[in-house]
Amino acid sequence: MSVDLFFPENRSRAQRLTELVDDITAMQRELKNDSDNLDAKDENMRPLLNKIMENNGFTTFDELVEKSLEVLTADEAQDLRDMLEETKQTNTQLEQTFGVFALLTLGATSAAATAKAVQLLKSGALVTASRLVIRGIARAISGSANALEEAAELFKASRRVSSILLRNFETSTKVGRVTKFVKTAGTVMSVVGFFADAIVVVLAAVEGARQKEELQRAIKENFTKRIEVALINVLGTAAVSFNGNLESILILENQIVENPALESVLRPSIDVLTVSVADSMDERFDAISYESAAETFTQLDIPRNSFTSDDPSVAEAIKKLDAEESIKFD
């Protein structure tokens, strides 16, 4: 909408709020595309995984996962059982996608690939938690009946799953640190709801000094929300990359099922890919932070000469996100 509807002194603020909302809206669309891409890959992988499971004597995903959990401590294994049980309640079938990570730990034959087993399971659990948030965003902007209510349940489920994982995932580790970010995302999205450009229209109708106050408040809130959604967006991009690699591994595994004579040829390649996936996840998780998410938009705000006088500092925004992470609502 035109900022001309605002009092002259507030037009720069209205433009800034519009920028923030537009940035968030664009990222939501990207996350919707990521979610659709992930779901399509899942559909491709499930029949491959079923075939490989059957060939290895597993009749259910639970059997496959239970076998893979033998590489974990008793407490860690129980956490993943609880995580998967919580995930099943969402009817997203993401617990089946986790089965691919479980398969990787069992199929590894090289020492390097076997050593990545624990890392892969924990990383897979984190990806599952983050995908609940991503699925929630996609659901919320789908426009379908009950979309917002269903999205809220997915956000809360992500928070619960992340909370379970943090019982034994040390936040000092890369996976533990990013899991805490996902828990915060599930909390923030559940509590503050969704972002719509309607807020700018509403504030245009506010009169007097209150218009300035409301614009300043909305700018601070949406600046902070932009950082949160940017971080989720990074997780979405990472999840799409991981899923593509997982599908490649399943295709190779399926070739072995169809022609066992290829085992000696393809198994070394699968081991190399497995190590590569684990290392790639580790590198991506290491690069994820609120600061890096915020920096992306700092570089965008400068060339477009954004009015940033009412923006909170990145440190203030992060402090607010950390405070919201501790909110209890379920």
N, C-alpha and C positions, 0 to 999 in steps of 0.2 A: 504494500500500500504506500501511497505518497506520504512523506514525512511533513508535507505542507499542512496537514491536518493538526499538527502539534504547534504549541506555542513556539515562537522563534528561538527562544533560549534552549528549547528541548529538542530541536530538530536533529542536532548531532547525536544526542542520546538515543533518539528514536532510530536513527540510522545504525548506530552501534548495536542496539538490541536486534534490529532486523538482520544484521550481519551474523550475529551469534546464533539466532534461530535458524537462519538459512544454512549455516555451517552444520548445525546439529541435524537438520532435516536431510541434508545431502548425505551425511554419514549414515543416517537411519536407512536411506534407500540402498546405500552400499551394503549395509549389513543384511538387508532383505535379500539382495542378490547373492550374498555369500551363503545365507541360510538355504536358499533355493538350490544353489550349487552343491552344498553339502548334502542336502537331502537326496539329490539326484545321484551323487556318488554312492551314498548309502544303499540306494536301491540297486545300483550296479554290483556292489560288493556282497550283498547278503546271499545271493545264490551261489557265488563263488565260495564264500565262507562256509555255507551249509555243506557244499560238496566236499570241501577239504576236511571239515569236521567229521563227516560221515566216514571218510577214508581213514581217519585216524581213530575211529572207534568212539567218537563222542556223539551222543544223541541230543544233547541240549547245550545251550550256551552256558548254563550254570556248571555243567560238568567240565567244560573247557576252561572256564574262569577258575574254578576250584583247583584244577590241576596247576594252573599258572601261578596261583597264590602261594605255592610251596616255596617260592624263592624269597618270600617276605617273612618278616617276624610275625608272631601270632597277633600282635596288636595291629600291625599294618594290614594284615590279611582281613581281620575283622572290620577294619575301617572300610576297605574296599567292598566287602560284602554289604555293609550298611549303605554305602554310597550307591551301589547298584540297586539295592532294594528300594531306596528313595527314588532313584531314577525311573524304575519300572512304574511307579505310581503316576508318572507324568504322561504315560502312553505315547512317548516320543520315539520309542524303540532305540534310544541312544545306548541302552545297555548292550544291545546287539553289536553296535559299532565298536564298543569297548572290547568285544570279543576278538576283534582283529589285533588289538594290542596284546591280548592274551596269547593269541596264536603265534605272534612274533617271538614271544619269550620261549615257546615250546619248540619252534622250528629251528632255532639257532643251533648251529653246530660248531662254529669257530669260537675260540676262547674270547675274542673281542666281542662278538655278537652276544654270547651268553652273558658276558659281564654287564651288558646293557639291559638285562632283563628287568631288574628292579627299577631302573630309571625309566624304562618304557612304560611299565605299569603305572607308575606315579604320574608320568606325563600324560598318559592316556586318561587317567582319572581327572586331571586338571582340564584337559580338552573337553571331556564330558561335561564338567561343571560350567565351563565357559560357553559351550554350545547351548546350554539351557537358557542363558542370558540372550544369546544371539537369536535363538528360536523365539524367545519372548518378544524381542523387538520386532522381528518379522511378523509375529502374530498381531502385535498391537497396531501396526500400520496397514494390516491387510484389509481393514474396512468391513470385515465379516461380523456377523452377529456375535455378541459376547466376546469380541476380540480382546478388549481391554481386561476383562475379568480373567480370561484364560492366560493372557500375558502376565498378569500379576501373579498368578499361581506358578508360572514358570520361573519368574524372578525369585519368588520365595523358595522354590525348590532348589534353585542354584545356590541360594544362601545356605540352605540346610545341607546340601551336598558339600559345599566348601567348608562349612563348619565341621562336618564329620572328618574331612580330610585333614584339617588343621589340628586334629587331636594328636596326630603323630607326624605331620609334615612340619619340620622346623621352619619357621618363617625366615631364618637366616639363609636357607638354601634357595636356589633359583625357583624351583617348583613351589616351595612353600610361600615364598614372597609373592609370586604371581597368583597363587591360590587365594591369598589374602585380598589381592586386588579384585578377584572375581567375587569373593564374598561381599566386598564393599559394593561392587556393581549390582549384585542381586538385591542388596539392601536399599541402595540409593534409588534404583529404578522402581522398587516396590513402594517406597515412601513418597517420593516426589512425583511419581507418575510420568506422563509423557509431555512432550514439547510440541506446541502448536503455534503457528503464526498468528492465531487468534489473539494471543496476548497483546500484540502490537495494536490491533484494532481496538481492543478493550481499553488500553491505556490512552488512546487518542481521545476517548470520550471523557477522561478524567479532567477535572477543571482545577485551576489555581495552582498553588504551591504543591499540592498533593501529586500532581502529574510528575513533577521532577523527582519527588521522593519515590514514587512507584517505579519510575523508569530506572533510577539508580539501584533500587532493590532487585528489579528484574535483570538488570545487566550483571550484577554480582552473581545471582543465582544461575543464569545461563552461561556465564563465563566458566563457572565451576562444573556445570553439567557438560559443557563442551569438552572439558578435559576428560571426564568420565567416559563419555561416548567415544572419544578419540581412542582411549585405551581399549575399549571393547572392540573398536574397529580394527585395531592392530591384532587382537586375538582372533577376530573373524578371518582376516587375511592369512594368519598363520594356520588356522584350522583347515582352510581350503587347501593350502599347500601340503599339509600333513596328509589329508585325505587322498590327494592325488598320488602321493608316494605309497600310501597303504594299498591303494588299488593296484598299483604296479606290482607290488610284492605278491598280492593275492593272485594276480594273473599268472605270475611265474610259478607260484605254488600249485595252481590249478593245472598248469602244463605238466607238472610232475605227476599229479594224480592221473591225468589222462595218458601219460607215457612215462612210467617209472624209470625207463632207461635214461631219461634226461636228468635224473637226480644228481649224478656226479658232475654234470655240466652246469646245471642251474643253481645248485645249492650254494656254491661259493658266491655267485652273484647276489643271491638272496641275503646271504650274511653281510655282504658289503653294503647292500641297500638298507638293511636293518640298522647297522652301525651309523650309516649316513642319516637316517631318519632320526635316530636318537640324538646325534650330535647337532643336527639342524634344529631340533626342538630346544635343546639346551641353549644354543646360541640365540634363538629368538626370544626365549624367556629372559635371558640375561639382558636383552636390550629393552625390555618393557619396563616403563616407569611413568609415573605421572609427569615428571619433568620432561621426558622426551616427547610425550603426547602433547604437552603444552607448547613445546618448542616448535612443533610442526605449524601451529597456528600463529605463533609469534612471527614466523617468517612470512606468513600470509598477510597478517595485519599491517606490517610495515609498508609494503608496496601499495596497498590500497588506502593508505593514510587513514586508518581507522581512528576514531575518537576513543581513546583508551583511558581518559582521565578518571572515569568512574569504575574501571576494572579493578578487581582485587589483585593483589600480588599472587603469583603462582603458589608461594608458600602459604598464603592465607587460604587459597582454594583447597590445597592439599590438606591443610589442617581441618577444614570443614568436612572434607570427604572422610578423613580418618575418624572424626567425631560421629558422622552418620553411620559409619560401619558398625559402631557399637550399639545402635538402636535395636531394641528387642521388640519383635512384633509377632512371632510365631512360636 
